Amino acid sequence: MRRVLLTSISLLAFAATAAVAADLPRSMPAKAPAYVPVGYNWTGFYLGINGGYGWGSSGWSLVPGTRIEPSGGLFGGTVGYNIQTGMIVLGVEGDFDWSGLSGSVSCAAGLAICETSSDWLATFRGRIGYSFDRWMPYVTGGGAFADVKATASAPLLGAALSSSSTQAGWTLGGGVEFAFMSNWTAKVEYLHVDLGSFDTGPVPIVNNVNVRQDIVRAGLNYRFTGPTFNRY
């Protein structure tokens, strides 16, 4: 009888323990780690090449109403550096291009030909961009430098006068750059360039020549430094 009583008590204790365990709340499933998006990092030093086409206008004060429209191709090299903070990309960029811009018109009642040309163009600019991962639209502006040559020739007289000056001005524009490989990027940009004016002389003949250009060009850059990707 005693053995039966002990067995009954053990069974009741086991049943009570199972019932209490069944009523306990189940543990919550472990959460997956938060997803952190990975984006392209624009930070780094880069070198590249660029090429495009330019057109513009040039006025001569000695021949009122004269409007010369020089145009031609450009090709050269680029160097720059970017720093990315969050989605904002800050950078500096410089370039030096061979320039084939030139244009001429008949002037002085058809007795002469007035020509304005430029053999090279260099810019040094700041850039502010906004990163959409591998896409980065940007605005840019800074200084512009170029040689400008003004030539007046009279074919019937077999004479020609020319004067040249290294001009300093400003440039402003914008573009978009795309990273198509880990360290390779391609860009398309527009720049407006104002090179001011200069006097060709000689005194007392004062001829004030001004030059403005609009440029559309494409570029290919290789970035050397900085991690390829970052986490936002």
C-alpha positions in Angstrom: 0.0 0.0 0.0 2.8 2.3 0.8 4.5 1.6 -2.5 1.3 2.4 -4.4 0.9 5.7 -2.5 4.5 6.7 -3.4 4.0 5.9 -7.0 0.8 7.9 -7.2 2.5 10.9 -5.6 5.3 10.7 -8.2 2.9 10.6 -11.1 0.9 13.6 -9.8 4.2 15.6 -9.3 5.3 14.8 -12.9 1.9 15.8 -14.3 1.9 19.1 -12.4 5.5 19.9 -13.7 4.5 19.2 -17.3 1.4 21.4 -17.0 3.4 24.3 -15.6 6.0 23.9 -18.4 3.2 24.0 -21.0 1.9 27.3 -19.6 5.3 29.0 -19.7 5.6 31.5 -22.7 7.8 30.4 -25.5 11.1 32.3 -26.0 11.1 34.9 -28.8 13.0 34.0 -32.0 16.3 35.7 -32.4 16.2 38.8 -34.6 18.3 38.9 -37.7 21.1 41.5 -37.7 20.1 44.9 -39.0 20.9 45.3 -42.7 23.4 48.1 -43.4 23.5 49.1 -47.1 26.8 49.2 -48.8 27.5 52.0 -51.2 30.3 53.1 -53.5 33.0 55.3 -51.8 34.2 58.3 -53.9 37.1 59.1 -51.6 40.5 59.1 -53.2 43.1 60.5 -55.5 42.5 60.1 -59.2 44.0 60.7 -62.6 42.2 60.8 -66.0 41.8 62.0 -69.5 39.2 64.2 -71.0 38.1 65.4 -74.4 35.2 67.4 -75.9 34.2 70.4 -78.0 34.0 74.1 -77.3 32.4 77.1 -78.8 32.3 80.8 -77.8 32.3 84.4 -78.7 35.0 87.1 -79.1 34.5 90.9 -79.6 37.0 93.4 -80.9 36.6 97.0 -79.7 38.7 98.4 -82.6 36.1 97.0 -85.1 32.6 97.8 -83.5 30.0 95.2 -84.2 32.6 92.5 -85.0 31.5 89.1 -83.5 33.9 86.2 -83.8 32.7 82.7 -82.9 35.7 80.5 -82.2 35.1 76.8 -81.9 37.0 73.5 -81.9 38.0 70.4 -80.0 39.8 69.9 -76.7 41.8 67.0 -75.3 43.9 66.7 -72.2 44.5 65.3 -68.7 42.8 65.5 -65.3 44.0 65.2 -61.7 41.8 65.4 -58.6 40.9 64.3 -55.1 37.6 63.6 -53.4 36.5 63.2 -49.8 33.1 61.6 -49.1 31.2 62.4 -45.9 27.9 60.5 -45.8 26.2 61.2 -49.1 28.2 64.5 -49.8 31.3 64.4 -51.9 33.7 67.3 -51.8 36.7 67.5 -54.1 39.2 69.6 -56.0 40.1 69.0 -59.7 42.5 70.5 -62.2 43.0 69.9 -65.9 45.1 71.0 -68.8 43.8 70.7 -72.3 45.2 71.3 -75.8 42.6 73.5 -77.5 41.9 73.9 -81.1 39.4 76.8 -80.7 39.6 79.4 -83.5 37.3 81.6 -85.5 37.5 84.5 -88.0 35.3 87.0 -89.8 35.8 89.6 -92.5 36.2 93.0 -90.9 37.2 96.6 -91.6 34.8 96.9 -94.5 36.1 93.6 -96.0 39.7 94.8 -96.1 40.9 92.6 -93.3 40.3 89.3 -91.6 40.0 89.3 -87.8 40.7 86.0 -86.0 40.7 84.9 -82.4 42.2 81.6 -81.3 43.4 79.6 -78.3 45.9 76.8 -78.1 45.4 75.6 -74.5 43.0 75.8 -71.6 43.5 74.9 -68.0 41.1 75.0 -65.0 41.4 74.5 -61.3 38.0 74.0 -59.6 36.2 72.8 -56.5 33.5 70.2 -56.8 30.4 69.4 -54.7 28.6 66.2 -55.5 25.8 64.0 -54.1 26.4 60.3 -54.1 23.6 58.0 -55.3 25.8 55.0 -54.8 27.6 54.7 -58.2 26.1 57.9 -59.6 27.3 61.3 -58.6 25.8 64.5 -60.0 27.9 67.6 -59.1 28.4 71.3 -59.5 31.9 72.8 -60.1 33.5 76.2 -60.3 36.9 77.9 -60.0 39.6 79.5 -62.0 40.3 79.2 -65.7 43.5 80.0 -67.6 44.2 80.1 -71.4 46.3 81.6 -74.1 44.3 83.9 -76.4 45.7 85.2 -79.7 44.2 88.0 -81.8 45.3 88.3 -85.4 44.4 90.9 -88.0 45.5 90.2 -91.5 45.1 92.0 -94.8 45.6 89.5 -97.6 45.6 92.2 -100.4 48.4 94.0 -98.6 50.3 90.9 -97.5 50.4 92.2 -93.9 49.3 90.7 -90.6 49.4 91.9 -87.0 48.9 89.6 -84.0 49.0 89.8 -80.2 48.6 87.1 -77.6 48.0 87.0 -73.9 47.8 84.4 -71.1 44.4 85.2 -69.7 43.0 84.4 -66.2 39.3 84.1 -65.7 36.6 82.0 -64.1 34.6 78.9 -64.9 31.3 77.4 -63.6 29.4 74.3 -64.6 28.2 70.9 -63.6 28.1 67.3 -64.6 27.5 63.7 -63.6 30.0 60.9 -62.9 29.4 57.1 -62.9 31.6 54.4 -61.3 31.3 51.5 -63.7 34.1 49.4 -62.0 35.7 49.4 -58.6 38.2 52.2 -59.4 37.1 53.4 -62.8 34.7 56.3 -63.4 33.4 58.1 -66.4 31.9 61.6 -66.5 30.1 64.1 -68.7 30.3 67.8 -67.9 29.5 71.3 -69.1 31.6 74.4 -68.3 31.1 78.0 -69.1 34.5 79.9 -69.2 35.0 83.7 -69.1 38.5 84.7 -69.9 38.0 88.5 -69.6 39.7 90.8 -72.1 43.1 92.2 -73.0 44.4 95.1 -75.1 46.4 94.1 -78.2 48.0 97.5 -78.7 50.2 99.0 -79.8 49.4 102.5 -78.5 47.7 104.6 -79.9 45.8 101.7 -81.5 44.0 100.1 -78.6 42.0 97.0 -79.4 40.2 95.4 -76.5 39.6 91.7 -77.2 37.2 89.6 -75.0 36.7 85.8 -75.0 34.0 83.5 -73.6 33.7 79.8 -74.1 31.2 77.0 -73.5 32.6 73.5 -73.3 31.0 70.0 -73.3 33.4 67.2 -72.6 33.6 63.6 -71.4 36.3 62.1 -69.1 37.6 58.8 -67.9 39.2 58.6 -64.4 41.1 56.0 -62.4 41.0 56.4 -58.6 44.1 55.2 -56.7 43.3 55.6 -53.0 40.5 55.1 -50.5 38.3 52.0 -49.9 36.1 50.9 -52.7 32.9 50.7 -50.7 31.5 52.2 -47.5 28.5 51.6 -45.2 26.0 54.4 -44.9 
